[in-house]
């Protein structure tokens, strides 16, 4: 099977990619290469989100590339600790990058990606039920994906705080929906 990677950051300088189990050889090699080595950069921060306090610790090591990963320059670890409900959690994630940036910068890039994942992909998968869609023809699935994105963008332009509530209001208020699609600016509309 073909291995795929999820790109977090691709800018003028390089990339940041999660180092998951599907890259077992690379992961083992890099984790072995940093054993006993002090990170070249470390950054810690806290966030309060959804009623829970989460502590983050980001560390960066300079690493040598493997043949199939030319350009690899950094290994990044990101530890998350906190309490969800009444259960404590402590997770460790690893990333690779062609960048030689500080732990602070890598933390910002990774956090930015998580916001996209939470605010877009999760909403499309769970609220708009994209994953459970029964459409299998590629063109039809593409069209439905585009329509979901348009609907989500219209809701966000309308300033709704909850996508679920916004969808319910749109279903019962066709005038509001039509107003969002008029030539004037959607920000002039009140649909909440």
C-alpha positions in Angstrom: 0.0 0.0 0.0 1.1 3.5 -0.8 2.2 5.6 2.3 0.7 9.0 2.6 1.7 11.9 4.7 -0.3 14.8 6.1 1.4 18.1 5.4 0.9 20.7 8.1 2.9 23.6 6.9 4.3 24.2 3.5 5.7 27.7 3.1 8.6 29.4 1.2 11.0 27.7 3.6 9.9 24.1 4.1 7.4 21.6 5.6 6.1 20.2 8.9 4.7 16.7 8.8 3.2 14.5 11.6 5.5 11.5 12.2 2.9 8.7 12.6 3.1 4.9 12.8 2.9 4.5 9.0 6.5 5.7 8.8 7.8 3.1 11.3 11.4 2.9 10.1 11.8 6.7 10.0 10.2 7.1 13.4 12.4 4.4 15.0 15.5 5.9 13.5 14.8 9.4 14.6 13.7 8.5 18.1 16.9 6.4 18.5 19.0 9.3 17.2 17.8 11.7 19.9 18.1 9.3 22.9 20.2 11.0 25.6 20.4 14.3 23.5 19.2 17.6 24.9 16.7 19.4 22.7 18.2 22.4 21.0 15.0 24.4 21.6 12.1 24.0 24.1 8.9 26.0 24.6 6.1 25.5 27.1 2.7 27.1 27.2 -0.8 26.7 28.5 -4.2 27.1 27.0 -7.7 27.0 28.4 -10.1 25.5 25.9 -13.6 24.0 26.2 -13.4 24.3 30.0 -10.1 22.5 30.4 -6.6 23.6 31.0 -4.0 22.1 28.8 -0.2 22.3 29.1 2.0 22.0 26.1 5.7 21.4 25.8 7.4 21.5 22.4 11.0 20.3 21.9 13.1 20.5 18.7 16.2 18.4 17.8 18.4 18.8 14.7 18.6 15.5 12.9 20.4 14.0 9.9 18.2 13.0 6.9 17.7 9.5 5.7 18.1 8.8 2.0 14.4 8.9 1.2 13.9 12.0 3.3 16.4 14.4 1.8 16.0 17.8 3.3 14.9 16.6 6.7 16.4 18.9 9.4 14.3 18.7 12.6 12.4 16.4 14.8 9.8 18.0 16.9 7.9 16.5 19.9 4.8 18.0 21.3 3.5 16.9 24.7 -0.1 17.7 25.8 -1.2 17.3 29.4 -4.4 18.1 31.1 -7.8 16.9 32.4 -10.7 16.1 30.2 -13.8 15.6 32.3 -12.4 13.8 35.3 -9.8 11.9 33.3 -6.2 13.0 33.0 -4.5 12.8 29.7 -0.8 12.9 28.6 -0.1 12.5 24.9 3.1 12.8 22.9 3.1 13.6 19.2 6.1 13.8 16.8 6.7 15.8 13.7 9.4 16.2 11.1 10.5 19.3 9.2 12.9 20.7 6.7 12.9 23.8 8.8 15.4 24.7 11.5 13.1 26.9 13.6 12.5 27.4 17.3 10.2 25.3 19.4 8.0 28.4 19.7 7.6 28.7 16.0 6.9 25.0 15.5 4.4 25.2 18.3 2.6 28.0 16.6 2.5 26.2 13.2 1.2 22.9 14.8 -1.4 24.8 16.8 -2.6 26.6 13.7 -3.0 23.3 11.9 -5.0 21.9 14.8 -7.3 24.9 14.6 -8.0 24.2 11.0 -8.5 20.5 11.8 -11.0 21.4 14.6 -12.8 24.2 12.9 -13.1 22.7 9.4 -12.5 19.0 9.1 -14.2 18.0 12.3 -17.2 20.2 11.5 -17.4 18.7 8.0 -16.9 15.1 9.2 -19.2 15.2 12.3 -21.7 18.1 11.9 -22.2 17.9 8.1 -21.7 14.1 8.2 -19.3 14.0 5.3 -17.7 10.7 6.3 -21.0 8.9 6.4 -22.1 10.2 3.0 -23.2 7.3 0.8 -22.3 8.9 -2.5 -19.5 6.9 -4.2 -19.2 8.4 -7.7 -16.1 10.7 -7.6 -17.7 13.7 -9.4 -20.9 13.5 -7.3 -18.8 13.3 -4.1 -16.7 16.2 -5.2 -19.8 18.3 -5.9 -21.3 17.5 -2.5 -18.0 18.3 -0.8 -18.0 21.7 -2.5 -21.6 22.4 -1.6 -20.9 21.5 2.1 -18.0 24.0 2.0 -20.1 26.7 0.5 -22.8 26.2 3.1 -20.3 26.2 5.9 -18.7 29.4 4.6 -22.1 31.1 4.3 -22.9 30.2 7.9 -19.5 31.6 9.0 -20.0 34.8 7.0 -23.4 35.2 8.6 -21.7 35.2 12.0 -23.3 32.1 13.5 -21.6 30.9 16.7 -22.9 27.3 16.3 -23.0 25.6 12.9 -25.7 23.2 14.2 -27.9 26.2 15.3 -27.2 28.1 12.1 -28.3 25.1 10.0 -31.5 24.8 12.0 -32.2 28.5 11.5 -31.5 28.3 7.7 -33.8 25.3 7.4 -36.7 27.3 8.9 -35.8 30.8 7.5 -35.4 30.6 3.7 -35.4 34.4 3.6 -32.3 34.5 5.7 -30.6 32.0 3.4 -31.6 34.0 0.3 -30.3 37.2 1.9 -26.9 35.6 2.4 -26.7 34.9 -1.3 -27.7 38.4 -2.4 -25.1 40.7 -4.1 -24.7 42.9 -1.1 -22.1 42.0 1.6 -23.1 39.0 3.8 -21.8 40.9 6.8 -24.8 43.3 6.4 -27.2 40.4 7.1 -28.4 39.4 10.5 -29.0 35.7 10.5 -28.6 34.7 14.2 
